[in-house]
């Protein structure tokens, strides 16, 4: 199946919040390739202009440099829009522990500004990025909506609050909102640089450069890694979801469970490297195990992930080999 099978009216207008980021720019690409009109709103604090530069020559694409913390900016961006796909947020659990006030401003108030703009401007569907981190200290596997634990990081708390606002905006104002709880997304354009980089791009970069990666903890923590194209599909299918499914949240993963140390050895094998990793302390606020039950998203959104980990990781490796030349 995949996202290319999701069709909209040819005159549809999409607003992608955080559209210059890893996930957002890939969504922009997909929508432009499918022939739709796209507005990208990003202040480039974590997004990169280089991710969308190639789209600027397309007359169906508009880049708005602006901050979701400014309501007027969100209002202007949402005028005449049919669908809002809000990916704008600051990620990273460790960074949120260091900067809780900034995360509250961006991830809560910023998301609320976008939601309010969508309501006032009469947007049909408001789809927003949540996170598997909302499951917190729950040890139940697989993770299933409605079985959340106690959140253990400011980042997770901001996403939990976003979900409650999503529910309220449906119940109080009739705005169709859909919260997508991303598990561990990977793929092209995910930044391998910096101390807060995600593990897959960071490991690939270090191994390609014959550096010794560091695994935080014992490597036996597990994750549900899902390829970027699955996430694009989830966003587009949410735009087609029935109004009865609005106000809810949905796990978006591949439905698998992989141990970090196994991921590392698989990357070494794929890259032809034989480098033993270092081991560092566990990171505060990290969920130990993660595995998505995606049955609700299958049933109510029609989400059917096209890419398993093996297929996705080979595409990602090929992209990084070219990108990191």
N, C-alpha and C positions, 0 to 999 in steps of 0.2 A: 504494500500500500504506500505509505509515506505521505509527506506533506503536499506533494504535487497533485495529489488526488483531491485536495480540498479546494473547492471552487467558490468564488464570490462574484457578485455583480461587478462587471468590468469597470464601473465608475467608483468602486469602493475606495475610500481614503483611510489609511492607517496612520496612527501616531505611535511611534516606538520610543518610549521613554528610556533613556540610557542606550540609545541606538548606536553609539560609537564604541560600546563595550564589546566584550567577547560574545555574549549571547545576543545582545541587541543588534550588532552589526550583521551577524549571520541571519537574523530574522529580516533585517532590511534587504539584504541580498536576495533572499528567497522571494520576498514580496515583489521586488522590482523585476526579478526574473520571470515571475508569474504574470506581470503586466499591470500591477496595481500602483496606485499613487501612495507615496510614503513620505511622512514627515519624521525626521529624526531630531529628538530633543536631548541634548547632552551638554554638560558644562565642562567636559573633558578633564574632570578631576581624576577619574580612573579610566575612562574611555580614551581612545586614541583617534585623532583625526585621520591617521593613516589607514584605519580600518574602513573608513567610508569615503576616502578621497576619490576612489574610482567611480563612486556613484554620483558625484557632483555634476558630471557632464550629462546626466540623464534628466530630462525635463520633468519627469514624474517624481523626482526626488528633491526634497528640501531639507537642508540642515539648519536647525535653529540652535545656536549656542546660547544656552540658558540653564538656569538652576531650578530644580523642582521645589526648592525651598521658597521660591517666589511665586505666590499664587497667581499674580497677574500674568506671569510668563506662561504658566500652565493653562490659564484661561485662553490666552491668545493662541497657543499651540493647538488647543482642542477644538477650536471653532471649525465647523464644517466637517468634523471627523466622524467616521462610522465606527471604527474600532480602535481602542487604545490597548496596546500591549506594553505594559510598564515593567521594564527590566531595571529601571534606575534605582540604584541602591549601592551602599558600600558593603562589600563582602568581607570575609575573614573573621573567624571567631577570635583568634588571639588579638587582632587589632582592636576589635570591639571591647575587649577587656581593658585595653589601654585607653580607649577614647569613647566611653559610654555616652557622653553628652553629644558628641558629633553624630554618633549613630542614631540617637533619638531624633535629632534635627533632620537628618537625611532620610532615614528609613521609615520613620513614623510620620513626621510632619510632611515630608516630601511626598510620600505615598498618599497621604490624606489630601494634599493639595491636588494631586493628579485625579484622585477619585472625585473630589468636589467639582473640578473642572469638567470631568466627563459627565457628571450629573447635570450641571448647569447647561452644558452645551448639547445635551440630548444624545450623547453617544449610545450606540446600540449595545455594545458589550465592552466591559472593562476587565481585562485579563492582567493579572499581576504575578510577579515572582515571589513565591514564599520559599521555604527551605525545609529540608528534612531535619534540620537542627531543632525544630519545634518539638520533636519527640523527646528531647532532653535526656533525663536519666532513666527513661523507660527501657527495660531489658527485653521486652517482648519482641520476638522476631517471627515473621516479617512485620515491619512497621505498618500499621493499619490506621486509617483515619478514625478518630474517636478514641484512640488508645494512647494518648499523649502522656508523657511524664512531666516532671518538673524541669523547666528550662534551666540551663546551666551556663548561659552566656548572655551578655547584652544583645548580641546579634540575634540570637534565637528569640529573645523577648520582643525585639522590634518586629520580627516576622509574625510572632503570635498576635501582637497587637494589630498588625495589618490585616490579619485574617478576621479578627473581631470587627474591625471597621468594614471589611468586605461584607460580612454577614449583616451588619446594621444598615449599610447602604442599600442592600437588597430589601430588607424588611421594612425600613422606614421610608425610603425614597423610590423604591422600585428599580434601582440601577442593577442591571445584570452583571454581577461580579463573579469572577472565577479565580480562585487562588491555586497556583501550581506549586506544589511542594517539590522543588528540584532536589534530586539526590546528587550524586557527584558527577557533574557534567564535565565532559572533556571534549577536545577537538580543536580544529583550526582556529587560530587567533587567541587561544588562551595564553595569557602572558606567562612566560617561563622565568621572568626576572623578578628580583626582589625577595625580601624575607617572608612575604606573605603569599608567594606564588603557590598555586596548587601543585600537588605531588607529581602528577603525570607529566606536565610540561617541564617541571623542574628536573625530574629524574632524566627525561629524554635529553634535555640540554646538557646536563652534567655528564651523562654517559657519552654523548656524541663528542664532548670535549675531553674525554678521558679523565674526568674529575670523579672524586669519591662522594657519592650522595650520602646524606644523613637521613636515617629513618627515625622519626620521633616515636619512642616507645619500643615495644618488642617486635613490631611488624606483624603481629597476629590480630591487629584490629581489622575489621572487615568493612567493606563499602560496596554500595550498589552504583557502579560506574555506568553512566549512560552517555552515548554519543550525541553531539550537538544537534544532528538532524532529527533525532527523536524529540528533542525539546522544541524545535521549530514546529514539528507536527502537532505537539500538544497545544501550543499557543494557537495555531490556526484551527484546530478542532474545537477548542474552547469557544472560539468566535462563532461556531456553528451549533454549539450546544443548546439544548432547549432551555427556556427560561426557568423551568421547574428545577433545573440543576444549579441555578445561580445562587450566590450567597454561600457556596460551599468551597471546600478545599479538596485537592486531588493529588495523590502521590504521582510524581513523574520520574520514573526510573526505567531500568531495563528488566527489573524483576529478578536480578541475580545477586549473588553475594560472593565477593572476592576478597581474599586476604592480602594485605598490603605487601607482605614479603613475597607472595606468589606473583603479584603484579611486577614487583621489582625484577625478579628472576626472569619473567616472561619478556620484559623490556630488554634485559641484558642479552637474552637469546636472539630476539628480533634484530638487535643492533650489532650482534656479533661481538659483544663485550664480555669480559670475565673480570669484573671488579666487585670485590666484597664491600658491602656498605658499612658505614659507621652507624652506631646507634646512639640516639640522644634521649633526653628526658621526654616523657609524655607532655603534650600541650594541654594547658588548662582549658577547660570548656569544651574539649572535643568529645563527641559521642563515640563510644567504644565500638559498637557494631551497628551496621546500617544495611537494611535490605527491604526493598519496597514491595508491598502488596499493591499491585496496580489494577486490581480487579474493578475498583470503583471508577477509575478513569476509563477503563475499557468499556464499562457498561454505560456510563452517562455521557462521556465525551466521544466515544468511538476511538479512543487512543489505542494504537496498535504498533508499538515500536518496531521499526524496520531493521534497526542495527543492534546486533548483540555486541558484547565487548570485543570479541576477536575481530569482527569485521570493522568496527569503529577504530580500534587501536592501530590497525595497519594503515588506515587512511590518515590518522593523526600523525603517525611516525613519518609517513611520506611527506606530509605537509611541513613538519618541523625540519626534516632533512633539507628541504628547499629553503625554508625561512631562515634557518640558522647557518646557512653557507657563509 
